[in-house]
């Protein structure tokens, strides 16, 4: 599996890359996206989210098993949860938010 890596900000590297980075980018662009309505936010996730778990200690590298794609699965589940909440909050703004599985790449 992957080695445990923690960013200088104290986040597990896979969570920082796969979840927090896209979440931060979307947050920083959200006002501009709303001004550009109709607009779409599309976040790439994975069907592997079904194997993920919600455990906020994962963000800091705790309670994680670094085997195969388990950490990846958790990050993709968090992508979907946050995108679903963003879609709910954006109702009526002309902006949609969706998570998609790109297929086998």
Secondary structure, 3 states (H helix, E strand, C coil): CCCCCECCCCCEHHHHHHHHHHHHHHHHHHHHHHHCCCEEEEEEECHHHHHCCCCHHHHHCCCCCCCCCHHHHHHHHHHHHHHHHHHHHCCCCCEEEEEEECCCC
